[in-house]
C-alpha cells in the first residue's frame, strides 16, 4: 500500500515551491526585470516577437551564484 503521508508532503513542498517562484516572478517584474535594454522586441502589424536575452543572462548568473552558494 502506498504511503500517502509522504506523497502529501511532497505535494505540499512542490506547491510551496511553485508559489515561491510565482512570487519571485512578480517581484522581479516590479524591479524591471524583463524589460532590460538587451531584450529583443519586434512588433509588426499582427506579430510580436519577444526574446528576453539580457533577462535570461542575469537570471542565469543569479541562479549559478545561488546554486554555488547552496553547494558549499
mmJSON file of the N, C-alpha and C atoms, coordinates in Angstrom:
{"data_MODEL":{"atom_site":{
"group_PDB":["ATOM","ATOM","ATOM","ATOM","ATOM","ATOM","ATOM","ATOM","ATOM","ATOM","ATOM","ATOM","ATOM","ATOM","ATOM","ATOM","ATOM","ATOM","ATOM","ATOM","ATOM","ATOM","ATOM","ATOM","ATOM","ATOM","ATOM","ATOM","ATOM","ATOM","ATOM","ATOM","ATOM","ATOM","ATOM","ATOM","ATOM","ATOM","ATOM","ATOM","ATOM","ATOM","ATOM","ATOM","ATOM","ATOM","ATOM","ATOM","ATOM","ATOM","ATOM","ATOM","ATOM","ATOM","ATOM","ATOM","ATOM","ATOM","ATOM","ATOM","ATOM","ATOM","ATOM","ATOM","ATOM","ATOM","ATOM","ATOM","ATOM","ATOM","ATOM","ATOM","ATOM","ATOM","ATOM","ATOM","ATOM","ATOM","ATOM","ATOM","ATOM","ATOM","ATOM","ATOM","ATOM","ATOM","ATOM","ATOM","ATOM","ATOM","ATOM","ATOM","ATOM","ATOM","ATOM","ATOM","ATOM","ATOM","ATOM","ATOM","ATOM","ATOM","ATOM","ATOM","ATOM","ATOM","ATOM","ATOM","ATOM","ATOM","ATOM","ATOM","ATOM","ATOM","ATOM","ATOM","ATOM","ATOM","ATOM","ATOM","ATOM","ATOM","ATOM","ATOM","ATOM","ATOM","ATOM","ATOM","ATOM","ATOM","ATOM","ATOM","ATOM","ATOM","ATOM","ATOM","ATOM","ATOM","ATOM","ATOM","ATOM","ATOM","ATOM","ATOM","ATOM","ATOM","ATOM","ATOM","ATOM","ATOM","ATOM","ATOM","ATOM","ATOM","ATOM","ATOM","ATOM","ATOM","ATOM","ATOM","ATOM","ATOM","ATOM","ATOM","ATOM","ATOM","ATOM","ATOM","ATOM","ATOM","ATOM","ATOM","ATOM","ATOM","ATOM","ATOM","ATOM","ATOM","ATOM","ATOM","ATOM","ATOM","ATOM","ATOM","ATOM","ATOM","ATOM","ATOM","ATOM","ATOM","ATOM","ATOM","ATOM","ATOM","ATOM","ATOM","ATOM","ATOM","ATOM","ATOM","ATOM","ATOM","ATOM","ATOM","ATOM","ATOM","ATOM","ATOM","ATOM","ATOM","ATOM","ATOM","ATOM","ATOM","ATOM","ATOM"],
"id":[1,2,3,4,5,6,7,8,9,10,11,12,13,14,15,16,17,18,19,20,21,22,23,24,25,26,27,28,29,30,31,32,33,34,35,36,37,38,39,40,41,42,43,44,45,46,47,48,49,50,51,52,53,54,55,56,57,58,59,60,61,62,63,64,65,66,67,68,69,70,71,72,73,74,75,76,77,78,79,80,81,82,83,84,85,86,87,88,89,90,91,92,93,94,95,96,97,98,99,100,101,102,103,104,105,106,107,108,109,110,111,112,113,114,115,116,117,118,119,120,121,122,123,124,125,126,127,128,129,130,131,132,133,134,135,136,137,138,139,140,141,142,143,144,145,146,147,148,149,150,151,152,153,154,155,156,157,158,159,160,161,162,163,164,165,166,167,168,169,170,171,172,173,174,175,176,177,178,179,180,181,182,183,184,185,186,187,188,189,190,191,192,193,194,195,196,197,198,199,200,201,202,203,204,205,206,207,208,209,210,211,212,213,214,215,216],
"type_symbol":["N","C","C","N","C","C","N","C","C","N","C","C","N","C","C","N","C","C","N","C","C","N","C","C","N","C","C","N","C","C","N","C","C","N","C","C","N","C","C","N","C","C","N","C","C","N","C","C","N","C","C","N","C","C","N","C","C","N","C","C","N","C","C","N","C","C","N","C","C","N","C","C","N","C","C","N","C","C","N","C","C","N","C","C","N","C","C","N","C","C","N","C","C","N","C","C","N","C","C","N","C","C","N","C","C","N","C","C","N","C","C","N","C","C","N","C","C","N","C","C","N","C","C","N","C","C","N","C","C","N","C","C","N","C","C","N","C","C","N","C","C","N","C","C","N","C","C","N","C","C","N","C","C","N","C","C","N","C","C","N","C","C","N","C","C","N","C","C","N","C","C","N","C","C","N","C","C","N","C","C","N","C","C","N","C","C","N","C","C","N","C","C","N","C","C","N","C","C","N","C","C","N","C","C","N","C","C","N","C","C","N","C","C","N","C","C"],
"label_atom_id":["N","CA","C","N","CA","C","N","CA","C","N","CA","C","N","CA","C","N","CA","C","N","CA","C","N","CA","C","N","CA","C","N","CA","C","N","CA","C","N","CA","C","N","CA","C","N","CA","C","N","CA","C","N","CA","C","N","CA","C","N","CA","C","N","CA","C","N","CA","C","N","CA","C","N","CA","C","N","CA","C","N","CA","C","N","CA","C","N","CA","C","N","CA","C","N","CA","C","N","CA","C","N","CA","C","N","CA","C","N","CA","C","N","CA","C","N","CA","C","N","CA","C","N","CA","C","N","CA","C","N","CA","C","N","CA","C","N","CA","C","N","CA","C","N","CA","C","N","CA","C","N","CA","C","N","CA","C","N","CA","C","N","CA","C","N","CA","C","N","CA","C","N","CA","C","N","CA","C","N","CA","C","N","CA","C","N","CA","C","N","CA","C","N","CA","C","N","CA","C","N","CA","C","N","CA","C","N","CA","C","N","CA","C","N","CA","C","N","CA","C","N","CA","C","N","CA","C","N","CA","C","N","CA","C","N","CA","C","N","CA","C","N","CA","C","N","CA","C","N","CA","C"],
"label_alt_id":[null,null,null,null,null,null,null,null,null,null,null,null,null,null,null,null,null,null,null,null,null,null,null,null,null,null,null,null,null,null,null,null,null,null,null,null,null,null,null,null,null,null,null,null,null,null,null,null,null,null,null,null,null,null,null,null,null,null,null,null,null,null,null,null,null,null,null,null,null,null,null,null,null,null,null,null,null,null,null,null,null,null,null,null,null,null,null,null,null,null,null,null,null,null,null,null,null,null,null,null,null,null,null,null,null,null,null,null,null,null,null,null,null,null,null,null,null,null,null,null,null,null,null,null,null,null,null,null,null,null,null,null,null,null,null,null,null,null,null,null,null,null,null,null,null,null,null,null,null,null,null,null,null,null,null,null,null,null,null,null,null,null,null,null,null,null,null,null,null,null,null,null,null,null,null,null,null,null,null,null,null,null,null,null,null,null,null,null,null,null,null,null,null,null,null,null,null,null,null,null,null,null,null,null,null,null,null,null,null,null,null,null,null,null,null,null],
"label_comp_id":["UNK","UNK","UNK","UNK","UNK","UNK","UNK","UNK","UNK","UNK","UNK","UNK","UNK","UNK","UNK","UNK","UNK","UNK","UNK","UNK","UNK","UNK","UNK","UNK","UNK","UNK","UNK","UNK","UNK","UNK","UNK","UNK","UNK","UNK","UNK","UNK","UNK","UNK","UNK","UNK","UNK","UNK","UNK","UNK","UNK","UNK","UNK","UNK","UNK","UNK","UNK","UNK","UNK","UNK","UNK","UNK","UNK","UNK","UNK","UNK","UNK","UNK","UNK","UNK","UNK","UNK","UNK","UNK","UNK","UNK","UNK","UNK","UNK","UNK","UNK","UNK","UNK","UNK","UNK","UNK","UNK","UNK","UNK","UNK","UNK","UNK","UNK","UNK","UNK","UNK","UNK","UNK","UNK","UNK","UNK","UNK","UNK","UNK","UNK","UNK","UNK","UNK","UNK","UNK","UNK","UNK","UNK","UNK","UNK","UNK","UNK","UNK","UNK","UNK","UNK","UNK","UNK","UNK","UNK","UNK","UNK","UNK","UNK","UNK","UNK","UNK","UNK","UNK","UNK","UNK","UNK","UNK","UNK","UNK","UNK","UNK","UNK","UNK","UNK","UNK","UNK","UNK","UNK","UNK","UNK","UNK","UNK","UNK","UNK","UNK","UNK","UNK","UNK","UNK","UNK","UNK","UNK","UNK","UNK","UNK","UNK","UNK","UNK","UNK","UNK","UNK","UNK","UNK","UNK","UNK","UNK","UNK","UNK","UNK","UNK","UNK","UNK","UNK","UNK","UNK","UNK","UNK","UNK","UNK","UNK","UNK","UNK","UNK","UNK","UNK","UNK","UNK","UNK","UNK","UNK","UNK","UNK","UNK","UNK","UNK","UNK","UNK","UNK","UNK","UNK","UNK","UNK","UNK","UNK","UNK","UNK","UNK","UNK","UNK","UNK","UNK"],
"label_asym_id":["A","A","A","A","A","A","A","A","A","A","A","A","A","A","A","A","A","A","A","A","A","A","A","A","A","A","A","A","A","A","A","A","A","A","A","A","A","A","A","A","A","A","A","A","A","A","A","A","A","A","A","A","A","A","A","A","A","A","A","A","A","A","A","A","A","A","A","A","A","A","A","A","A","A","A","A","A","A","A","A","A","A","A","A","A","A","A","A","A","A","A","A","A","A","A","A","A","A","A","A","A","A","A","A","A","A","A","A","A","A","A","A","A","A","A","A","A","A","A","A","A","A","A","A","A","A","A","A","A","A","A","A","A","A","A","A","A","A","A","A","A","A","A","A","A","A","A","A","A","A","A","A","A","A","A","A","A","A","A","A","A","A","A","A","A","A","A","A","A","A","A","A","A","A","A","A","A","A","A","A","A","A","A","A","A","A","A","A","A","A","A","A","A","A","A","A","A","A","A","A","A","A","A","A","A","A","A","A","A","A","A","A","A","A","A","A"],
"label_entity_id":["1","1","1","1","1","1","1","1","1","1","1","1","1","1","1","1","1","1","1","1","1","1","1","1","1","1","1","1","1","1","1","1","1","1","1","1","1","1","1","1","1","1","1","1","1","1","1","1","1","1","1","1","1","1","1","1","1","1","1","1","1","1","1","1","1","1","1","1","1","1","1","1","1","1","1","1","1","1","1","1","1","1","1","1","1","1","1","1","1","1","1","1","1","1","1","1","1","1","1","1","1","1","1","1","1","1","1","1","1","1","1","1","1","1","1","1","1","1","1","1","1","1","1","1","1","1","1","1","1","1","1","1","1","1","1","1","1","1","1","1","1","1","1","1","1","1","1","1","1","1","1","1","1","1","1","1","1","1","1","1","1","1","1","1","1","1","1","1","1","1","1","1","1","1","1","1","1","1","1","1","1","1","1","1","1","1","1","1","1","1","1","1","1","1","1","1","1","1","1","1","1","1","1","1","1","1","1","1","1","1","1","1","1","1","1","1"],
"label_seq_id":[1,1,1,2,2,2,3,3,3,4,4,4,5,5,5,6,6,6,7,7,7,8,8,8,9,9,9,10,10,10,11,11,11,12,12,12,13,13,13,14,14,14,15,15,15,16,16,16,17,17,17,18,18,18,19,19,19,20,20,20,21,21,21,22,22,22,23,23,23,24,24,24,25,25,25,26,26,26,27,27,27,28,28,28,29,29,29,30,30,30,31,31,31,32,32,32,33,33,33,34,34,34,35,35,35,36,36,36,37,37,37,38,38,38,39,39,39,40,40,40,41,41,41,42,42,42,43,43,43,44,44,44,45,45,45,46,46,46,47,47,47,48,48,48,49,49,49,50,50,50,51,51,51,52,52,52,53,53,53,54,54,54,55,55,55,56,56,56,57,57,57,58,58,58,59,59,59,60,60,60,61,61,61,62,62,62,63,63,63,64,64,64,65,65,65,66,66,66,67,67,67,68,68,68,69,69,69,70,70,70,71,71,71,72,72,72],
"pdbx_PDB_ins_code":[null,null,null,null,null,null,null,null,null,null,null,null,null,null,null,null,null,null,null,null,null,null,null,null,null,null,null,null,null,null,null,null,null,null,null,null,null,null,null,null,null,null,null,null,null,null,null,null,null,null,null,null,null,null,null,null,null,null,null,null,null,null,null,null,null,null,null,null,null,null,null,null,null,null,null,null,null,null,null,null,null,null,null,null,null,null,null,null,null,null,null,null,null,null,null,null,null,null,null,null,null,null,null,null,null,null,null,null,null,null,null,null,null,null,null,null,null,null,null,null,null,null,null,null,null,null,null,null,null,null,null,null,null,null,null,null,null,null,null,null,null,null,null,null,null,null,null,null,null,null,null,null,null,null,null,null,null,null,null,null,null,null,null,null,null,null,null,null,null,null,null,null,null,null,null,null,null,null,null,null,null,null,null,null,null,null,null,null,null,null,null,null,null,null,null,null,null,null,null,null,null,null,null,null,null,null,null,null,null,null,null,null,null,null,null,null],
"Cartn_x":[0.849,0.0,0.897,0.606,1.443,1.327,2.4,2.44,1.927,0.666,0.057,0.591,1.12,1.692,2.903,3.779,4.969,4.566,3.622,3.147,2.509,1.747,1.12,2.156,3.213,4.283,4.997,5.239,5.876,5.004,3.695,2.794,2.795,2.812,2.85,4.154,5.258,6.553,6.588,6.107,6.063,5.169,4.007,3.096,3.704,4.381,5.057,6.166,6.892,7.965,7.404,6.317,5.685,5.166,4.563,4.079,5.234,6.359,7.528,8.088,8.158,8.662,7.722,6.412,5.451,5.614,5.815,6.047,7.351,8.355,9.642,9.486,8.71,8.471,7.745,6.78,6.055,7.004,7.861,8.805,9.83,10.326,11.303,10.685,9.414,8.737,8.615,8.35,8.255,9.607,10.686,12.018,12.463,11.692,12.01,12.685,12.879,13.487,12.484,12.91,12.021,11.854,12.34,12.301,13.668,14.703,16.058,16.486,17.519,17.951,18.4,18.872,19.327,18.235,17.018,15.897,15.439,15.127,14.756,13.237,12.686,11.249,11.005,10.308,9.955,8.435,7.866,6.414,6.087,5.223,4.709,3.19,2.519,1.065,0.354,0.516,-0.162,0.829,1.993,3.044,3.869,4.126,5.007,5.977,7.26,8.303,9.088,9.187,9.903,10.905,12.165,13.215,14.018,13.823,14.459,15.919,16.781,18.175,18.893,18.858,19.552,18.957,17.644,16.987,17.434,17.529,17.962,19.4,20.253,21.647,21.729,20.981,21.008,20.423,19.324,18.726,19.684,20.371,21.335,22.486,22.991,24.073,23.594,22.396,21.871,21.64,21.094,20.871,22.19,23.198,24.506,25.122,25.034,25.553,24.802,23.48,22.676,23.022,23.141,23.459,24.862,25.818,27.172,27.205,26.406,26.339,25.717,24.671,23.998,24.833,25.698,26.529,27.658,28.041,29.162,28.716],
"Cartn_y":[-1.172,0.0,1.239,2.23,3.432,4.269,5.0,5.876,7.254,7.54,8.793,9.986,9.766,10.857,11.459,10.603,11.084,11.773,11.198,11.796,13.159,13.27,14.541,15.602,15.223,16.177,16.641,15.715,16.09,17.069,16.839,17.757,19.137,19.191,20.473,21.219,20.51,21.133,21.635,20.825,21.238,22.457,22.465,23.605,24.862,24.708,25.854,26.395,25.492,25.913,26.661,26.184,26.87,28.241,28.332,29.621,30.588,30.105,30.95,31.465,30.605,31.014,32.042,31.866,32.848,34.194,34.205,35.441,36.096,35.297,35.814,36.483,35.875,36.475,37.816,37.901,39.154,40.234,39.888,40.865,41.291,40.358,40.699,41.578,41.372,42.214,43.648,43.801,45.143,45.848,45.084,45.671,46.028,45.657,45.985,44.858,43.727,42.599,42.068,41.926,41.539,42.652,43.825,44.964,45.634,44.847,45.372,45.795,46.635,47.111,46.007,44.886,43.812,42.868,43.047,42.205,42.604,41.611,41.844,41.833,42.907,43.024,43.503,42.694,43.043,43.04,44.182,44.287,44.695,43.916,44.203,44.305,44.341,44.507,43.417,42.172,41.065,40.119,40.615,39.725,40.44,39.748,40.255,39.152,39.482,38.535,39.154,38.427,38.912,37.851,38.228,37.315,38.013,37.627,38.327,37.897,38.287,37.866,38.357,39.648,40.195,39.651,39.505,38.959,37.532,36.718,35.331,35.251,36.139,36.136,36.486,37.501,37.903,36.804,36.202,35.108,33.923,33.619,32.526,32.793,34.007,34.353,34.247,34.766,34.703,33.261,32.428,31.027,30.275,30.59,29.97,30.343,31.614,32.048,31.38,31.276,30.653,29.177,28.455,27.03,26.828,27.65,27.519,27.841,28.807,29.143,28.007,27.382,26.301,25.016,24.824,23.611,23.655,24.838,24.956,24.811],
"Cartn_z":[0.0,0.0,0.0,-0.823,-0.892,0.379,0.65,1.82,1.412,1.724,1.306,2.094,3.276,4.059,3.368,2.867,2.151,0.857,0.151,-1.099,-0.833,0.24,0.603,0.924,1.65,1.961,0.696,-0.231,-1.499,-2.286,-2.297,-2.991,-2.33,-1.008,-0.308,-0.576,-0.565,-0.846,-2.287,-3.229,-4.63,-4.833,-4.194,-4.298,-3.691,-2.561,-1.941,-2.817,-3.463,-4.367,-5.574,-6.134,-7.268,-6.836,-5.654,-5.157,-4.937,-4.406,-4.2,-5.522,-6.529,-7.834,-8.464,-8.305,-8.805,-8.13,-6.824,-6.084,-6.53,-6.776,-7.255,-8.62,-9.515,-10.826,-10.697,-9.783,-9.572,-9.067,-8.107,-7.57,-8.61,-9.399,-10.428,-11.507,-11.81,-12.787,-12.268,-10.985,-10.402,-10.373,-10.347,-10.374,-11.789,-12.796,-14.176,-14.93,-14.289,-14.984,-16.003,-17.23,-18.309,-19.32,-18.976,-19.888,-19.919,-19.999,-19.985,-21.385,-21.485,-22.8,-23.759,-23.28,-24.151,-24.6,-24.115,-24.519,-25.916,-26.732,-28.12,-28.239,-28.791,-29.004,-30.426,-31.202,-32.575,-32.673,-33.035,-33.184,-34.609,-35.232,-36.571,-36.476,-37.591,-37.597,-36.784,-37.174,-36.487,-35.836,-35.467,-34.991,-33.918,-32.829,-31.78,-31.411,-31.42,-31.037,-29.887,-28.77,-27.601,-27.176,-27.109,-26.676,-25.583,-24.301,-23.182,-22.979,-23.876,-23.851,-22.592,-22.322,-21.152,-19.857,-19.823,-18.635,-18.378,-19.431,-19.263,-18.772,-19.243,-18.799,-17.322,-16.893,-15.484,-14.598,-15.007,-14.222,-14.151,-15.229,-15.239,-14.271,-14.263,-13.336,-11.891,-11.609,-10.24,-9.788,-10.666,-10.301,-10.12,-10.927,-10.771,-9.427,-9.067,-7.761,-6.615,-6.739,-5.684,-5.526,-6.627,-6.561,-5.995,-6.404,-5.86,-4.371,-3.946,-2.52,-1.712,-2.252,-1.529,-1.503,-2.49,-2.519,-1.505,-1.067,-0.117,1.299],
"occupancy":[1.0,1.0,1.0,1.0,1.0,1.0,1.0,1.0,1.0,1.0,1.0,1.0,1.0,1.0,1.0,1.0,1.0,1.0,1.0,1.0,1.0,1.0,1.0,1.0,1.0,1.0,1.0,1.0,1.0,1.0,1.0,1.0,1.0,1.0,1.0,1.0,1.0,1.0,1.0,1.0,1.0,1.0,1.0,1.0,1.0,1.0,1.0,1.0,1.0,1.0,1.0,1.0,1.0,1.0,1.0,1.0,1.0,1.0,1.0,1.0,1.0,1.0,1.0,1.0,1.0,1.0,1.0,1.0,1.0,1.0,1.0,1.0,1.0,1.0,1.0,1.0,1.0,1.0,1.0,1.0,1.0,1.0,1.0,1.0,1.0,1.0,1.0,1.0,1.0,1.0,1.0,1.0,1.0,1.0,1.0,1.0,1.0,1.0,1.0,1.0,1.0,1.0,1.0,1.0,1.0,1.0,1.0,1.0,1.0,1.0,1.0,1.0,1.0,1.0,1.0,1.0,1.0,1.0,1.0,1.0,1.0,1.0,1.0,1.0,1.0,1.0,1.0,1.0,1.0,1.0,1.0,1.0,1.0,1.0,1.0,1.0,1.0,1.0,1.0,1.0,1.0,1.0,1.0,1.0,1.0,1.0,1.0,1.0,1.0,1.0,1.0,1.0,1.0,1.0,1.0,1.0,1.0,1.0,1.0,1.0,1.0,1.0,1.0,1.0,1.0,1.0,1.0,1.0,1.0,1.0,1.0,1.0,1.0,1.0,1.0,1.0,1.0,1.0,1.0,1.0,1.0,1.0,1.0,1.0,1.0,1.0,1.0,1.0,1.0,1.0,1.0,1.0,1.0,1.0,1.0,1.0,1.0,1.0,1.0,1.0,1.0,1.0,1.0,1.0,1.0,1.0,1.0,1.0,1.0,1.0,1.0,1.0,1.0,1.0,1.0,1.0],
"B_iso_or_equiv":[0.0,0.0,0.0,0.0,0.0,0.0,0.0,0.0,0.0,0.0,0.0,0.0,0.0,0.0,0.0,0.0,0.0,0.0,0.0,0.0,0.0,0.0,0.0,0.0,0.0,0.0,0.0,0.0,0.0,0.0,0.0,0.0,0.0,0.0,0.0,0.0,0.0,0.0,0.0,0.0,0.0,0.0,0.0,0.0,0.0,0.0,0.0,0.0,0.0,0.0,0.0,0.0,0.0,0.0,0.0,0.0,0.0,0.0,0.0,0.0,0.0,0.0,0.0,0.0,0.0,0.0,0.0,0.0,0.0,0.0,0.0,0.0,0.0,0.0,0.0,0.0,0.0,0.0,0.0,0.0,0.0,0.0,0.0,0.0,0.0,0.0,0.0,0.0,0.0,0.0,0.0,0.0,0.0,0.0,0.0,0.0,0.0,0.0,0.0,0.0,0.0,0.0,0.0,0.0,0.0,0.0,0.0,0.0,0.0,0.0,0.0,0.0,0.0,0.0,0.0,0.0,0.0,0.0,0.0,0.0,0.0,0.0,0.0,0.0,0.0,0.0,0.0,0.0,0.0,0.0,0.0,0.0,0.0,0.0,0.0,0.0,0.0,0.0,0.0,0.0,0.0,0.0,0.0,0.0,0.0,0.0,0.0,0.0,0.0,0.0,0.0,0.0,0.0,0.0,0.0,0.0,0.0,0.0,0.0,0.0,0.0,0.0,0.0,0.0,0.0,0.0,0.0,0.0,0.0,0.0,0.0,0.0,0.0,0.0,0.0,0.0,0.0,0.0,0.0,0.0,0.0,0.0,0.0,0.0,0.0,0.0,0.0,0.0,0.0,0.0,0.0,0.0,0.0,0.0,0.0,0.0,0.0,0.0,0.0,0.0,0.0,0.0,0.0,0.0,0.0,0.0,0.0,0.0,0.0,0.0,0.0,0.0,0.0,0.0,0.0,0.0],
"pdbx_formal_charge":[null,null,null,null,null,null,null,null,null,null,null,null,null,null,null,null,null,null,null,null,null,null,null,null,null,null,null,null,null,null,null,null,null,null,null,null,null,null,null,null,null,null,null,null,null,null,null,null,null,null,null,null,null,null,null,null,null,null,null,null,null,null,null,null,null,null,null,null,null,null,null,null,null,null,null,null,null,null,null,null,null,null,null,null,null,null,null,null,null,null,null,null,null,null,null,null,null,null,null,null,null,null,null,null,null,null,null,null,null,null,null,null,null,null,null,null,null,null,null,null,null,null,null,null,null,null,null,null,null,null,null,null,null,null,null,null,null,null,null,null,null,null,null,null,null,null,null,null,null,null,null,null,null,null,null,null,null,null,null,null,null,null,null,null,null,null,null,null,null,null,null,null,null,null,null,null,null,null,null,null,null,null,null,null,null,null,null,null,null,null,null,null,null,null,null,null,null,null,null,null,null,null,null,null,null,null,null,null,null,null,null,null,null,null,null,null],
"auth_seq_id":[1,1,1,2,2,2,3,3,3,4,4,4,5,5,5,6,6,6,7,7,7,8,8,8,9,9,9,10,10,10,11,11,11,12,12,12,13,13,13,14,14,14,15,15,15,16,16,16,17,17,17,18,18,18,19,19,19,20,20,20,21,21,21,22,22,22,23,23,23,24,24,24,25,25,25,26,26,26,27,27,27,28,28,28,29,29,29,30,30,30,31,31,31,32,32,32,33,33,33,34,34,34,35,35,35,36,36,36,37,37,37,38,38,38,39,39,39,40,40,40,41,41,41,42,42,42,43,43,43,44,44,44,45,45,45,46,46,46,47,47,47,48,48,48,49,49,49,50,50,50,51,51,51,52,52,52,53,53,53,54,54,54,55,55,55,56,56,56,57,57,57,58,58,58,59,59,59,60,60,60,61,61,61,62,62,62,63,63,63,64,64,64,65,65,65,66,66,66,67,67,67,68,68,68,69,69,69,70,70,70,71,71,71,72,72,72],
"auth_comp_id":["UNK","UNK","UNK","UNK","UNK","UNK","UNK","UNK","UNK","UNK","UNK","UNK","UNK","UNK","UNK","UNK","UNK","UNK","UNK","UNK","UNK","UNK","UNK","UNK","UNK","UNK","UNK","UNK","UNK","UNK","UNK","UNK","UNK","UNK","UNK","UNK","UNK","UNK","UNK","UNK","UNK","UNK","UNK","UNK","UNK","UNK","UNK","UNK","UNK","UNK","UNK","UNK","UNK","UNK","UNK","UNK","UNK","UNK","UNK","UNK","UNK","UNK","UNK","UNK","UNK","UNK","UNK","UNK","UNK","UNK","UNK","UNK","UNK","UNK","UNK","UNK","UNK","UNK","UNK","UNK","UNK","UNK","UNK","UNK","UNK","UNK","UNK","UNK","UNK","UNK","UNK","UNK","UNK","UNK","UNK","UNK","UNK","UNK","UNK","UNK","UNK","UNK","UNK","UNK","UNK","UNK","UNK","UNK","UNK","UNK","UNK","UNK","UNK","UNK","UNK","UNK","UNK","UNK","UNK","UNK","UNK","UNK","UNK","UNK","UNK","UNK","UNK","UNK","UNK","UNK","UNK","UNK","UNK","UNK","UNK","UNK","UNK","UNK","UNK","UNK","UNK","UNK","UNK","UNK","UNK","UNK","UNK","UNK","UNK","UNK","UNK","UNK","UNK","UNK","UNK","UNK","UNK","UNK","UNK","UNK","UNK","UNK","UNK","UNK","UNK","UNK","UNK","UNK","UNK","UNK","UNK","UNK","UNK","UNK","UNK","UNK","UNK","UNK","UNK","UNK","UNK","UNK","UNK","UNK","UNK","UNK","UNK","UNK","UNK","UNK","UNK","UNK","UNK","UNK","UNK","UNK","UNK","UNK","UNK","UNK","UNK","UNK","UNK","UNK","UNK","UNK","UNK","UNK","UNK","UNK","UNK","UNK","UNK","UNK","UNK","UNK"],
"auth_asym_id":["A","A","A","A","A","A","A","A","A","A","A","A","A","A","A","A","A","A","A","A","A","A","A","A","A","A","A","A","A","A","A","A","A","A","A","A","A","A","A","A","A","A","A","A","A","A","A","A","A","A","A","A","A","A","A","A","A","A","A","A","A","A","A","A","A","A","A","A","A","A","A","A","A","A","A","A","A","A","A","A","A","A","A","A","A","A","A","A","A","A","A","A","A","A","A","A","A","A","A","A","A","A","A","A","A","A","A","A","A","A","A","A","A","A","A","A","A","A","A","A","A","A","A","A","A","A","A","A","A","A","A","A","A","A","A","A","A","A","A","A","A","A","A","A","A","A","A","A","A","A","A","A","A","A","A","A","A","A","A","A","A","A","A","A","A","A","A","A","A","A","A","A","A","A","A","A","A","A","A","A","A","A","A","A","A","A","A","A","A","A","A","A","A","A","A","A","A","A","A","A","A","A","A","A","A","A","A","A","A","A","A","A","A","A","A","A"],
"auth_atom_id":["N","CA","C","N","CA","C","N","CA","C","N","CA","C","N","CA","C","N","CA","C","N","CA","C","N","CA","C","N","CA","C","N","CA","C","N","CA","C","N","CA","C","N","CA","C","N","CA","C","N","CA","C","N","CA","C","N","CA","C","N","CA","C","N","CA","C","N","CA","C","N","CA","C","N","CA","C","N","CA","C","N","CA","C","N","CA","C","N","CA","C","N","CA","C","N","CA","C","N","CA","C","N","CA","C","N","CA","C","N","CA","C","N","CA","C","N","CA","C","N","CA","C","N","CA","C","N","CA","C","N","CA","C","N","CA","C","N","CA","C","N","CA","C","N","CA","C","N","CA","C","N","CA","C","N","CA","C","N","CA","C","N","CA","C","N","CA","C","N","CA","C","N","CA","C","N","CA","C","N","CA","C","N","CA","C","N","CA","C","N","CA","C","N","CA","C","N","CA","C","N","CA","C","N","CA","C","N","CA","C","N","CA","C","N","CA","C","N","CA","C","N","CA","C","N","CA","C","N","CA","C","N","CA","C","N","CA","C","N","CA","C","N","CA","C","N","CA","C","N","CA","C"],
"pdbx_PDB_model_num":[1,1,1,1,1,1,1,1,1,1,1,1,1,1,1,1,1,1,1,1,1,1,1,1,1,1,1,1,1,1,1,1,1,1,1,1,1,1,1,1,1,1,1,1,1,1,1,1,1,1,1,1,1,1,1,1,1,1,1,1,1,1,1,1,1,1,1,1,1,1,1,1,1,1,1,1,1,1,1,1,1,1,1,1,1,1,1,1,1,1,1,1,1,1,1,1,1,1,1,1,1,1,1,1,1,1,1,1,1,1,1,1,1,1,1,1,1,1,1,1,1,1,1,1,1,1,1,1,1,1,1,1,1,1,1,1,1,1,1,1,1,1,1,1,1,1,1,1,1,1,1,1,1,1,1,1,1,1,1,1,1,1,1,1,1,1,1,1,1,1,1,1,1,1,1,1,1,1,1,1,1,1,1,1,1,1,1,1,1,1,1,1,1,1,1,1,1,1,1,1,1,1,1,1,1,1,1,1,1,1,1,1,1,1,1,1]
}}}
